[in-house]
């Protein structure tokens, strides 16, 4: 039997609804999930996909409609990831540490891609700031989700 503070594992031997990490990690995943779902719907539903109104990208240029379409496609990808997080939270909580790995890869990848292929924007988009918040948050929550707590979340 594992004691409090011991590691639980990223890939559980059995995928079930038992989460042995710290409760704050599960709650934070739920909040990230809500944020992901709302953000994805904005990218899909907003007339400009949030490209101009939120990110400050000039969509009035030639091909601007392609930028709007790409934001909507990106929103669909975010929506699917949000559903994966939602399913993990409600049905397969033993996968919560793995969800944090996915979040770390996504947000770290955004930063790296942004460095390789920077956007020209009117100001700093909220997503750019969010990347630098989500990376350390996900890293801390990953650690807390891997450490065994006496108060398991079922």
SESE-177300 format. One line per field, with one value per atom (N, C-alpha, C, CB): residue in three letters; atom name; x negated, z negated, y. Coordinates in Angstrom, 2 decimals, padded with zeros to 5 digits, always signed. Each point is the difference from the previous one (the first is absolute). Glycine has a CB too. Example, Ala and Ser with C-alpha at 12.3 -4.5 7.8 and 13.67 -1.06 7.14 Angstrom:
type <- ALA,ALA,ALA,ALA,SER,SER,SER,SER
atom <- N,CA,C,CB,N,CA,C,CB
X <- -013.19,+000.89,-000.90,+001.89,-001.54,-000.82,+000.77,-001.18
Z <- -007.80,+000.00,+000.00,-001.25,+001.97,-000.06,-000.73,+002.15
Y <- -005.69,+001.19,+001.20,-001.17,+002.22,+001.19,+001.09,-000.63
This chain:
type <- UNK,UNK,UNK,UNK,UNK,UNK,UNK,UNK,UNK,UNK,UNK,UNK,UNK,UNK,UNK,UNK,UNK,UNK,UNK,UNK,UNK,UNK,UNK,UNK,UNK,UNK,UNK,UNK,UNK,UNK,UNK,UNK,UNK,UNK,UNK,UNK,UNK,UNK,UNK,UNK,UNK,UNK,UNK,UNK,UNK,UNK,UNK,UNK,UNK,UNK,UNK,UNK,UNK,UNK,UNK,UNK,UNK,UNK,UNK,UNK,UNK,UNK,UNK,UNK,UNK,UNK,UNK,UNK,UNK,UNK,UNK,UNK,UNK,UNK,UNK,UNK,UNK,UNK,UNK,UNK,UNK,UNK,UNK,UNK,UNK,UNK,UNK,UNK,UNK,UNK,UNK,UNK,UNK,UNK,UNK,UNK,UNK,UNK,UNK,UNK,UNK,UNK,UNK,UNK,UNK,UNK,UNK,UNK,UNK,UNK,UNK,UNK,UNK,UNK,UNK,UNK,UNK,UNK,UNK,UNK,UNK,UNK,UNK,UNK,UNK,UNK,UNK,UNK,UNK,UNK,UNK,UNK,UNK,UNK,UNK,UNK,UNK,UNK,UNK,UNK,UNK,UNK,UNK,UNK,UNK,UNK,UNK,UNK,UNK,UNK,UNK,UNK,UNK,UNK,UNK,UNK,UNK,UNK,UNK,UNK,UNK,UNK,UNK,UNK,UNK,UNK,UNK,UNK,UNK,UNK,UNK,UNK,UNK,UNK,UNK,UNK,UNK,UNK,UNK,UNK,UNK,UNK,UNK,UNK,UNK,UNK,UNK,UNK,UNK,UNK,UNK,UNK,UNK,UNK,UNK,UNK,UNK,UNK,UNK,UNK,UNK,UNK,UNK,UNK,UNK,UNK,UNK,UNK,UNK,UNK,UNK,UNK,UNK,UNK,UNK,UNK,UNK,UNK,UNK,UNK,UNK,UNK,UNK,UNK,UNK,UNK,UNK,UNK,UNK,UNK,UNK,UNK,UNK,UNK,UNK,UNK,UNK,UNK,UNK,UNK,UNK,UNK,UNK,UNK,UNK,UNK,UNK,UNK,UNK,UNK,UNK,UNK,UNK,UNK,UNK,UNK,UNK,UNK,UNK,UNK,UNK,UNK,UNK,UNK,UNK,UNK,UNK,UNK,UNK,UNK,UNK,UNK,UNK,UNK,UNK,UNK,UNK,UNK,UNK,UNK,UNK,UNK,UNK,UNK,UNK,UNK,UNK,UNK,UNK,UNK,UNK,UNK,UNK,UNK,UNK,UNK,UNK,UNK,UNK,UNK,UNK,UNK,UNK,UNK,UNK,UNK,UNK,UNK,UNK,UNK,UNK,UNK,UNK,UNK,UNK,UNK,UNK,UNK,UNK,UNK,UNK,UNK,UNK,UNK,UNK,UNK,UNK,UNK,UNK,UNK,UNK,UNK,UNK,UNK,UNK,UNK,UNK,UNK,UNK,UNK,UNK,UNK,UNK,UNK,UNK,UNK,UNK,UNK,UNK,UNK,UNK,UNK,UNK,UNK,UNK,UNK,UNK,UNK,UNK,UNK,UNK,UNK,UNK,UNK,UNK,UNK,UNK,UNK,UNK,UNK,UNK,UNK,UNK,UNK,UNK,UNK,UNK,UNK,UNK,UNK,UNK,UNK,UNK,UNK,UNK,UNK,UNK,UNK,UNK,UNK,UNK,UNK,UNK,UNK,UNK,UNK,UNK,UNK,UNK,UNK,UNK,UNK,UNK,UNK,UNK,UNK,UNK,UNK,UNK,UNK,UNK,UNK,UNK,UNK,UNK,UNK,UNK,UNK,UNK,UNK,UNK,UNK,UNK,UNK,UNK,UNK,UNK,UNK,UNK,UNK,UNK,UNK,UNK,UNK,UNK,UNK,UNK,UNK,UNK,UNK,UNK,UNK,UNK,UNK,UNK,UNK,UNK,UNK,UNK,UNK,UNK,UNK,UNK,UNK,UNK,UNK,UNK,UNK,UNK,UNK,UNK,UNK,UNK,UNK,UNK,UNK,UNK,UNK,UNK,UNK,UNK,UNK,UNK,UNK,UNK,UNK,UNK,UNK,UNK,UNK,UNK,UNK,UNK,UNK,UNK,UNK,UNK,UNK,UNK,UNK,UNK,UNK,UNK,UNK,UNK,UNK,UNK,UNK,UNK,UNK,UNK,UNK,UNK,UNK,UNK,UNK,UNK,UNK,UNK,UNK,UNK,UNK,UNK,UNK,UNK,UNK,UNK,UNK,UNK,UNK,UNK,UNK,UNK,UNK,UNK,UNK,UNK,UNK,UNK,UNK,UNK,UNK,UNK,UNK,UNK,UNK,UNK,UNK,UNK,UNK,UNK,UNK,UNK,UNK,UNK,UNK,UNK,UNK,UNK,UNK,UNK,UNK,UNK,UNK,UNK,UNK,UNK,UNK,UNK,UNK,UNK,UNK,UNK,UNK,UNK,UNK,UNK,UNK,UNK,UNK,UNK,UNK,UNK,UNK,UNK,UNK,UNK,UNK,UNK,UNK,UNK,UNK,UNK,UNK,UNK,UNK,UNK,UNK,UNK,UNK,UNK,UNK,UNK,UNK,UNK,UNK,UNK,UNK,UNK,UNK,UNK,UNK,UNK,UNK,UNK,UNK,UNK,UNK,UNK,UNK,UNK,UNK,UNK,UNK,UNK,UNK
atom <- N,CA,C,CB,N,CA,C,CB,N,CA,C,CB,N,CA,C,CB,N,CA,C,CB,N,CA,C,CB,N,CA,C,CB,N,CA,C,CB,N,CA,C,CB,N,CA,C,CB,N,CA,C,CB,N,CA,C,CB,N,CA,C,CB,N,CA,C,CB,N,CA,C,CB,N,CA,C,CB,N,CA,C,CB,N,CA,C,CB,N,CA,C,CB,N,CA,C,CB,N,CA,C,CB,N,CA,C,CB,N,CA,C,CB,N,CA,C,CB,N,CA,C,CB,N,CA,C,CB,N,CA,C,CB,N,CA,C,CB,N,CA,C,CB,N,CA,C,CB,N,CA,C,CB,N,CA,C,CB,N,CA,C,CB,N,CA,C,CB,N,CA,C,CB,N,CA,C,CB,N,CA,C,CB,N,CA,C,CB,N,CA,C,CB,N,CA,C,CB,N,CA,C,CB,N,CA,C,CB,N,CA,C,CB,N,CA,C,CB,N,CA,C,CB,N,CA,C,CB,N,CA,C,CB,N,CA,C,CB,N,CA,C,CB,N,CA,C,CB,N,CA,C,CB,N,CA,C,CB,N,CA,C,CB,N,CA,C,CB,N,CA,C,CB,N,CA,C,CB,N,CA,C,CB,N,CA,C,CB,N,CA,C,CB,N,CA,C,CB,N,CA,C,CB,N,CA,C,CB,N,CA,C,CB,N,CA,C,CB,N,CA,C,CB,N,CA,C,CB,N,CA,C,CB,N,CA,C,CB,N,CA,C,CB,N,CA,C,CB,N,CA,C,CB,N,CA,C,CB,N,CA,C,CB,N,CA,C,CB,N,CA,C,CB,N,CA,C,CB,N,CA,C,CB,N,CA,C,CB,N,CA,C,CB,N,CA,C,CB,N,CA,C,CB,N,CA,C,CB,N,CA,C,CB,N,CA,C,CB,N,CA,C,CB,N,CA,C,CB,N,CA,C,CB,N,CA,C,CB,N,CA,C,CB,N,CA,C,CB,N,CA,C,CB,N,CA,C,CB,N,CA,C,CB,N,CA,C,CB,N,CA,C,CB,N,CA,C,CB,N,CA,C,CB,N,CA,C,CB,N,CA,C,CB,N,CA,C,CB,N,CA,C,CB,N,CA,C,CB,N,CA,C,CB,N,CA,C,CB,N,CA,C,CB,N,CA,C,CB,N,CA,C,CB,N,CA,C,CB,N,CA,C,CB,N,CA,C,CB,N,CA,C,CB,N,CA,C,CB,N,CA,C,CB,N,CA,C,CB,N,CA,C,CB,N,CA,C,CB,N,CA,C,CB,N,CA,C,CB,N,CA,C,CB,N,CA,C,CB,N,CA,C,CB,N,CA,C,CB,N,CA,C,CB,N,CA,C,CB,N,CA,C,CB,N,CA,C,CB,N,CA,C,CB,N,CA,C,CB,N,CA,C,CB,N,CA,C,CB,N,CA,C,CB,N,CA,C,CB,N,CA,C,CB,N,CA,C,CB,N,CA,C,CB,N,CA,C,CB,N,CA,C,CB,N,CA,C,CB,N,CA,C,CB,N,CA,C,CB,N,CA,C,CB,N,CA,C,CB,N,CA,C,CB,N,CA,C,CB,N,CA,C,CB,N,CA,C,CB,N,CA,C,CB,N,CA,C,CB,N,CA,C,CB,N,CA,C,CB,N,CA,C,CB,N,CA,C,CB,N,CA,C,CB,N,CA,C,CB
X <- -000.85,+000.85,-000.89,+001.85,-001.52,-000.80,+000.38,-000.20,-000.80,+000.20,+000.20,-001.39,+001.91,+000.19,-001.33,+001.94,-001.92,-001.20,-000.72,-000.20,+000.55,-000.62,+000.57,-000.37,-000.39,+000.41,+001.08,-002.28,+003.24,+001.10,-000.25,+001.57,-001.99,-000.32,+000.81,-000.60,-000.05,+000.66,+000.90,-001.95,+001.48,+000.77,+000.41,-001.23,+002.45,+000.44,+000.14,+001.19,-001.41,+000.17,+001.45,-001.93,+002.83,+001.43,+000.60,+000.11,+000.57,+000.65,+001.39,-001.33,+001.54,+001.29,+000.27,-000.26,+001.23,+000.40,-000.63,+002.14,-003.20,-000.68,-001.20,+000.77,-000.75,-001.10,-000.62,+001.10,-002.40,-000.67,-000.87,+000.04,-000.08,-000.79,+000.72,-001.06,+000.50,+000.60,+001.23,-002.26,+003.30,+001.29,-000.12,+001.06,-001.97,-000.17,-000.36,-000.73,+000.02,-000.37,+001.24,-002.27,+003.20,+001.25,+000.86,-000.08,+000.16,+000.80,-000.59,+000.66,-001.97,-000.66,+000.24,-001.76,+001.75,+000.28,+001.41,-001.60,+002.54,+001.38,+000.08,+000.85,-001.55,+000.00,-000.68,-000.02,-001.08,-000.67,+000.93,-002.26,+003.01,+000.95,+001.07,-000.42,+001.00,+001.02,-000.57,+001.12,-002.31,-000.67,-000.21,-001.13,+000.68,-000.27,+001.28,-001.92,+003.00,+001.28,+000.56,+000.45,-000.52,+000.51,-000.83,+000.82,-002.13,-000.90,+000.23,-001.70,+001.87,+000.20,+001.30,-001.28,+002.32,+001.29,-000.10,+001.20,-001.97,-000.21,-000.67,-000.19,-000.85,-000.70,+000.91,-002.13,+003.05,+000.90,+001.15,-000.59,+001.18,+001.25,-000.20,+001.04,-002.04,-000.18,-000.20,-001.01,+001.60,-000.12,-001.45,+002.12,-003.03,-001.40,-000.83,+000.23,+000.44,-000.69,-000.85,-000.01,+000.14,-000.83,-001.35,+001.14,-001.40,-001.31,-000.26,+000.19,+000.78,-000.16,+000.43,+000.38,+000.82,+000.58,-000.74,+002.18,-002.81,-000.69,-001.52,+002.00,-002.45,-001.45,-000.66,+000.41,+000.38,-000.57,-000.64,-000.38,+000.81,-000.52,+000.85,-000.86,+000.21,+000.70,+000.59,-001.55,+002.86,+000.67,+000.59,+000.51,-000.73,+000.53,-000.95,+001.21,-002.30,-000.96,+000.49,-001.88,+001.26,+000.34,-000.29,-000.52,+001.48,-000.14,+000.40,-001.83,+002.37,+000.40,+001.05,-000.52,+001.38,+001.02,-000.65,+001.65,-002.83,-000.71,-000.49,-000.70,+000.29,-000.43,+001.17,-001.72,+002.89,+001.20,+000.34,+000.86,-000.96,+000.28,-000.99,+000.92,-002.20,-001.00,+000.27,-001.68,+002.16,+000.36,+001.17,-000.79,+001.75,+001.13,-000.47,+001.57,-002.47,-000.55,-000.74,-000.19,-000.58,-000.74,+000.97,-001.89,+003.01,+001.04,+000.56,+000.55,-000.39,+000.49,-001.00,+001.26,-002.54,-001.03,+000.03,-001.43,+001.60,+000.09,+001.25,-001.26,+002.36,+001.25,-000.18,+001.32,-001.97,-000.24,-000.89,+000.25,-001.30,-000.86,+000.79,-002.02,+002.88,+000.85,+000.88,-000.02,+000.56,+000.82,-000.84,+001.51,-002.74,-000.90,-000.25,-001.10,+000.82,-000.21,+001.27,-001.68,+002.84,+001.27,+000.26,+000.89,-001.13,+000.19,-000.96,+000.73,-001.97,-000.97,+000.45,-001.86,+002.35,+000.42,+001.19,-000.86,+001.85,+001.23,-000.02,+001.18,-001.97,+000.09,-001.32,+001.85,-002.96,-001.30,-001.03,+000.53,-000.26,-000.85,-001.42,+002.04,-002.24,-001.37,-000.89,+000.89,-000.28,-000.77,-000.29,+001.06,-000.69,-000.25,-001.48,+001.98,-002.92,-001.41,-000.34,-000.59,+001.11,-000.26,+000.62,-000.06,+001.22,+000.61,-000.93,+002.31,-002.99,-000.95,-001.21,+000.76,-001.16,-001.07,+000.46,-000.84,+002.08,+000.53,+000.05,+001.35,-000.92,+000.07,-001.40,+002.07,-003.03,-001.38,-000.54,-000.37,+000.61,-000.48,+000.68,-000.41,+001.73,+000.72,-000.52,+002.01,-002.06,-000.38,-001.48,+001.85,-002.70,-001.43,-000.19,-000.64,+001.39,-000.06,+000.44,+000.41,+000.61,+000.45,-001.12,+002.35,-003.05,-001.09,-001.10,+000.54,-000.93,-001.07,+000.39,-000.75,+001.96,+000.45,+000.07,+001.32,-000.86,+000.05,-001.38,+002.02,-003.04,-001.36,-000.51,-000.43,+000.79,-000.43,+000.78,-000.64,+001.92,+000.88,+000.84,+000.07,-000.69,+000.72,+001.16,-002.11,+003.16,+001.15,-000.23,+001.53,-000.97,+000.01,+001.37,-001.68,+001.70,+001.26,-000.08,+000.41,+000.77,+000.08,-000.51,+001.95,-001.76,-000.43,-000.25,+001.30,-001.62,-000.22,+001.34,-002.16,+002.41,+001.27,+000.07,+000.14,+001.07,+000.13,-000.56,+002.03,-001.92,-000.52,-001.50,+001.85,-002.56,-001.46,-000.37,-000.25,+001.00,-000.23,+000.41,+000.39,+000.74,+000.50,-000.97,+002.27,-003.03,-000.99,-001.00,+000.26,-000.71,-001.02,+000.57,-001.24,+002.55,+000.66,+000.26,+001.07,-000.59,+000.39,-001.17,+001.90,-003.05,-001.14,-000.41,-000.79,+000.50,-000.36,+001.18,-001.71,+002.92,+001.18,+000.16,+001.11,-001.21,+000.14,-001.12,+001.14,-002.35,-001.13,+000.23,-001.56,+002.02,+000.26,+001.16,-000.83,+001.89,+001.15,-000.36,+001.53,-002.43,-000.48,-000.68,-000.30,-000.57,-000.69,+001.00,-002.03,+003.00,+000.99,+000.93,-000.10,+000.33,+000.85,-000.73,+001.22,-002.54,-000.80,-000.30,-000.99,+001.07,-000.27,+001.27,-001.79,+001.63,+001.14,+000.46,-000.80,+002.11,+000.63,+000.86,-000.02,+000.17,+000.89,+001.47,-001.69,+001.97,+001.37,+000.21,+000.11,+000.06,+000.22,+001.32,-001.35,+001.37,+001.21,+000.63,-000.94,+002.18,+000.70,+001.17,-000.71
Z <- +000.00,+000.00,+000.00,-001.23,+002.12,+000.11,-001.10,+002.48,-002.95,-001.03,+000.65,-001.63,+000.85,+000.50,+000.48,-001.57,+002.75,+000.57,+000.97,-002.07,+002.10,+000.94,+001.39,-001.83,+002.83,+001.39,+000.38,+000.55,+000.28,+000.44,+001.40,-001.44,+002.40,+001.35,+001.07,-000.95,+002.08,+001.12,+000.75,+000.20,-000.03,+000.70,-001.00,+002.17,-002.69,-001.00,+000.61,-001.24,+000.43,+000.48,+000.36,-001.42,+000.70,+000.25,+000.13,-001.27,+002.39,+000.21,-000.61,+002.13,-003.16,-000.70,-000.51,-000.66,-000.21,-000.51,-001.35,+001.25,-001.61,-001.27,+000.21,-000.85,+000.17,+000.07,-001.38,+001.88,-001.97,-001.29,-000.29,+000.21,+000.75,-000.18,-000.88,+002.22,-002.30,-000.81,+000.68,-000.96,+000.19,+000.49,+000.83,-002.01,+001.63,+000.72,+001.48,-002.15,+002.42,+001.38,+000.81,-000.78,+000.17,+000.69,+000.23,-001.05,+000.04,+000.13,+001.07,-002.43,+002.44,+001.00,+001.41,-001.69,+001.85,+001.32,+000.43,-000.45,-000.46,+000.34,+000.47,-001.67,+000.98,+000.38,+001.36,-002.44,+002.68,+001.31,+001.08,-001.09,+000.76,+000.95,+000.38,-000.96,-000.03,+000.27,+000.87,-002.18,+001.84,+000.76,+001.45,-002.10,+002.28,+001.33,+000.81,-000.91,+000.30,+000.71,+000.40,-001.27,+000.37,+000.31,+001.11,-002.38,+002.23,+001.01,+001.37,-001.80,+001.83,+001.28,+000.67,-000.86,+000.07,+000.55,+000.55,-001.62,+000.97,+000.51,+001.37,-002.36,+002.49,+001.28,+001.10,-001.24,+000.88,+000.99,+000.35,-000.86,-000.14,+000.18,+000.31,-001.55,+000.98,+000.22,+001.49,-002.30,+002.81,+001.43,+000.50,-000.21,-000.62,+000.41,-000.67,+000.33,-001.00,-000.69,-001.16,+002.13,-002.47,-001.05,+000.52,-001.62,+002.90,+000.58,-000.12,+001.59,-001.19,-000.04,-001.35,+002.47,-002.91,-001.21,-001.28,+001.16,-001.19,-001.22,+000.20,-000.63,+001.72,+000.20,+000.65,+000.20,+000.38,+000.61,+001.35,-002.26,+002.96,+001.33,+001.03,-000.75,+001.69,+001.04,+001.00,-000.28,+000.24,+000.93,+001.20,-001.93,+002.03,+001.15,+001.20,-001.59,+001.46,+001.09,+000.99,-001.54,+002.71,+000.97,-000.65,+001.99,-001.91,-000.64,-001.47,+001.59,-002.05,-001.41,-000.38,+000.09,+000.86,-000.29,-000.28,+001.45,-000.87,-000.29,-001.45,+002.41,-002.91,-001.40,-000.92,+000.61,-000.29,-000.80,+000.04,+000.48,+000.71,+000.12,-000.83,+002.30,-002.28,-000.76,-001.50,+001.82,-002.27,-001.41,-000.35,+000.02,+000.88,-000.24,-000.01,+001.09,-000.17,+000.00,-001.29,+002.51,-002.96,-001.26,-001.16,+000.95,-000.88,-001.02,-000.08,+000.34,+000.82,+000.00,-000.70,+002.14,-001.84,-000.67,-001.51,+002.08,-002.50,-001.43,-000.62,+000.40,+000.34,-000.49,-000.24,+001.24,-000.31,-000.16,-001.21,+002.48,-002.67,-001.17,-001.28,+001.34,-001.31,-001.16,-000.35,+000.62,+000.40,-000.25,-000.60,+001.90,-001.44,-000.56,-001.48,+002.26,-002.59,-001.40,-000.82,+000.72,-000.14,-000.69,-000.30,+001.14,-000.17,-000.18,-001.07,+002.41,-002.36,-001.02,-001.39,+001.70,-001.80,-001.31,-000.56,+000.66,+000.17,-000.50,+000.01,+000.80,+000.08,+000.12,-000.22,+001.57,-001.21,-000.06,-000.73,+002.15,-003.41,-000.78,-000.19,-001.16,+001.32,-000.11,+001.11,-001.08,+002.12,+001.11,-000.20,+001.50,-002.62,-000.23,+000.15,-001.54,+001.00,+000.25,+001.49,-002.19,+002.96,+001.44,+000.67,-000.03,-000.45,+000.56,-000.20,-000.46,-000.69,-000.23,+000.92,-002.37,+002.74,+000.99,+001.33,-001.14,+001.55,+001.24,-000.05,+000.33,-001.45,-000.16,+000.08,-001.43,+000.77,+000.05,+001.43,-002.34,+003.06,+001.38,+000.88,-000.31,+000.15,+000.81,-000.23,-000.06,-001.17,-000.29,+000.24,-001.67,+001.39,+000.31,+001.51,-002.11,+002.84,+001.46,+000.56,+000.02,-000.62,+000.45,-000.13,-000.68,-000.45,-000.22,+001.03,-002.47,+002.67,+000.95,+001.43,-001.50,+001.89,+001.35,+000.15,+000.16,-001.20,+000.02,+000.16,-001.41,+000.87,+000.17,+001.41,-002.43,+002.98,+001.36,+001.07,-000.85,+000.60,+000.97,-000.72,+001.43,-001.75,-000.77,+000.77,-001.21,+000.48,+000.57,-000.04,-000.72,+001.70,-000.03,-000.50,+001.91,-003.10,-000.65,-000.51,-000.64,+000.41,-000.48,-001.43,+001.51,-002.32,-001.41,-000.43,-000.49,-000.75,-000.51,-000.20,-001.12,+001.88,-000.17,-001.36,+002.49,-003.04,-001.29,+000.01,-000.43,+001.58,+000.11,-000.21,+001.55,-001.09,-000.17,-001.47,+002.25,-002.99,-001.44,-000.69,+000.09,+000.35,-000.58,+000.13,+000.51,+000.60,+000.19,-001.15,+002.48,-002.87,-001.05,-001.40,+001.44,-001.56,-001.26,-000.05,-000.11,+001.24,+000.03,-000.14,+001.42,-000.88,-000.07,-001.44,+002.22,-003.03,-001.40,-000.80,+000.10,+000.19,-000.70,+000.28,+000.14,+001.13,+000.37,-000.60,+002.13,-002.18,-000.58,-001.49,+001.68,-002.40,-001.43,-000.21,-000.46,+001.26,-000.15,+000.39,+000.48,+000.48,+000.36,-001.21,+002.41,-003.05,-001.19,-001.08,+000.55,-000.80,-001.05,+000.38,-000.66,+001.94,+000.42,-000.10,+001.54,-001.53,-000.09,-001.44,+002.20,-003.11,-001.41,-000.65,-000.12,-000.57,-000.64,-001.21,+000.79,-000.81,-001.12,-000.75,+001.24,-002.54,-000.80,+000.36,-001.86,+002.51,+000.35,+001.49,-001.87,+002.29,+001.41,+000.48,-000.26,+001.55,+000.60,+000.88,-000.03,-000.27,+000.78,+000.70,-001.57
Y <- -001.18,+001.18,+001.24,-001.24,+002.18,+001.22,+000.99,-000.34,+001.06,+001.01,+001.36,-001.33,+002.29,+001.36,+000.55,+000.37,+000.26,+000.59,-000.92,+001.31,-002.61,-000.91,+000.23,-001.70,+001.30,+000.17,-001.01,+000.88,-000.43,-000.85,-000.54,+001.32,-000.50,-000.43,+000.71,-002.18,+002.43,+000.67,-000.98,+001.59,-002.81,-001.02,-001.08,+000.47,-000.37,-000.99,-001.39,+001.82,-002.83,-001.38,-000.26,-000.75,+001.38,-000.13,+001.40,-002.21,+002.45,+001.29,-000.07,+000.43,+000.38,-000.01,+001.41,-002.45,+002.57,+001.31,+000.30,-000.21,-000.49,+000.24,+000.90,-002.23,+003.36,+000.95,+000.08,+001.33,-001.58,-000.05,+001.22,-002.45,+003.38,+001.20,+001.01,-000.39,+001.58,+001.05,+000.59,+000.52,-000.30,+000.48,+001.29,-001.05,+001.94,+001.26,-000.26,+001.13,-002.21,-000.32,-000.38,-000.78,+000.08,-000.37,+001.25,-002.30,+003.14,+001.23,+000.91,-000.16,+000.29,+000.85,-000.55,+000.64,-001.97,-000.57,+000.35,-001.88,+001.83,+000.36,+001.46,-001.69,+002.58,+001.41,+000.22,+000.62,-001.32,+000.07,-000.53,-000.29,-000.75,-000.58,+001.02,-002.28,+002.93,+001.02,+001.12,-000.54,+001.01,+001.04,-000.46,+000.84,-002.06,-000.55,-000.08,-001.31,+000.84,-000.13,+001.36,-002.10,+003.08,+001.34,+000.64,+000.27,-000.34,+000.58,-000.62,+000.45,-001.77,-000.67,+000.45,-001.97,+002.13,+000.44,+001.43,-001.50,+002.35,+001.36,-000.06,+000.90,-001.74,-000.11,-000.54,-000.36,-000.50,-000.59,+000.94,-002.27,+002.93,+000.74,+001.49,-001.62,+002.26,+001.45,+000.27,+000.26,+000.83,+000.31,+000.05,+001.27,-000.77,+000.06,-001.10,+002.48,-003.42,-001.08,+000.48,-001.23,+002.51,+000.58,+000.48,-001.49,+001.25,+000.37,+001.49,-001.90,+002.71,+001.46,+000.56,+000.10,-000.46,+000.59,-000.37,-000.05,-001.10,-000.43,-000.01,-001.39,+000.75,-000.16,+001.21,-002.42,+003.33,+001.20,-000.24,+000.82,-001.87,-000.30,+000.74,-002.28,+002.94,+000.73,-001.00,+002.01,-002.18,-000.93,+000.72,-001.50,+002.81,+000.74,-000.05,+001.50,-002.21,-000.15,-001.06,+000.68,-000.71,-001.06,-001.35,+001.52,-002.42,-001.31,+000.00,-000.48,+001.61,+000.09,-001.03,+002.40,-002.74,-001.02,-001.36,+001.24,-001.46,-001.25,-000.03,-000.13,+001.29,+000.10,-000.34,+001.77,-001.21,-000.26,-001.49,+002.33,-002.93,-001.45,-000.82,+000.39,+000.00,-000.74,+000.09,+000.44,+000.70,+000.14,-000.94,+002.41,-002.53,-000.90,-001.46,+001.66,-002.01,-001.37,-000.27,+000.05,+000.93,-000.12,-000.15,+001.39,-000.65,-000.13,-001.41,+002.38,-003.01,-001.39,-000.92,+000.44,-000.26,-000.82,+000.23,+000.11,+001.14,+000.31,-000.61,+002.13,-002.11,-000.59,-001.50,+001.74,-002.41,-001.44,-000.28,-000.30,+001.12,-000.20,+000.27,+000.66,+000.35,+000.29,-001.19,+002.41,-003.07,-001.19,-001.13,+000.66,-000.80,-001.03,+000.31,-000.37,+001.63,+000.38,-000.26,+001.75,-001.41,-000.19,-001.47,+002.05,-002.90,-001.44,-000.52,-000.24,+000.70,-000.43,+000.44,+000.12,+001.10,+000.51,-000.76,+002.24,-002.51,-000.62,-001.53,+002.00,-002.62,-001.45,-000.75,+000.41,+000.22,-000.69,+000.86,-001.19,+001.47,+000.90,-000.52,+000.75,-002.03,-000.52,+000.55,-002.10,+002.68,+000.59,+001.49,-001.69,+002.26,+001.42,+000.37,+000.03,-000.80,+000.36,+000.05,-001.05,+000.13,-000.01,+001.23,-002.51,+002.96,+001.21,+001.19,-000.93,+000.98,+001.08,-000.09,+000.09,-001.29,-000.16,+000.61,-002.13,+001.82,+000.55,+001.53,-002.08,+002.62,+001.46,+000.61,-000.24,-000.37,+000.49,-000.02,-000.82,-000.26,-000.10,+001.05,-002.47,+002.63,+000.98,+001.42,-001.47,+001.90,+001.38,+000.26,+000.09,-001.06,+000.16,+000.06,-001.23,+000.40,+000.03,+001.33,-002.43,+003.02,+001.33,+001.03,-000.58,+000.53,+000.96,-000.24,+000.11,-001.36,-000.31,+000.38,-001.87,+001.54,+000.35,+001.52,-002.16,+002.85,+001.46,+000.62,-000.11,-000.54,+000.50,-000.26,-000.40,-000.74,-000.35,+000.75,-002.25,+002.46,+000.65,+001.05,-002.10,+003.23,+001.02,+000.63,+000.45,-000.10,+000.70,+001.50,-001.87,+002.56,+001.45,+000.41,+000.22,+000.37,+000.37,+001.44,-002.41,+002.99,+001.38,+000.13,+000.37,-001.38,+000.02,-001.43,+002.11,-002.29,-001.35,-000.70,+000.72,-001.81,-000.70,-000.70,-000.33,+000.18,-000.67,-001.42,+001.38,-002.05,-001.37,-000.07,-000.51,+001.54,+000.02,+000.09,+001.08,-000.28,+000.13,-001.31,+002.52,-003.07,-001.25,-001.15,+000.77,-000.79,-001.07,-000.02,+000.20,+000.99,+000.08,-000.23,+001.59,-001.54,-000.34,-001.51,+002.30,-002.84,-001.41,-000.97,+000.68,-000.33,-000.93,-000.28,+000.84,+000.18,-000.33,-000.56,+001.82,-001.34,-000.53,-001.48,+002.25,-002.63,-001.42,-000.83,+000.67,-000.11,-000.75,-000.27,+001.05,-000.03,-000.17,-000.98,+002.35,-002.21,-000.89,-001.43,+001.92,-002.09,-001.34,-000.64,+000.70,+000.05,-000.52,-000.36,+001.40,-000.50,-000.28,-001.15,+002.41,-002.60,-001.11,-001.34,+001.56,-001.51,-001.22,-000.41,+000.58,+000.36,-000.31,-000.54,+001.79,-002.89,-000.64,+000.81,-002.25,+002.49,+000.70,-000.99,+002.21,-001.99,-000.87,+000.23,+000.03,+001.09,+000.36,-000.23,+001.71,-002.94,-000.33,+000.57,-002.09,+002.48,+000.56,-001.09,+002.39,-002.75,-001.03,+000.61,-001.79
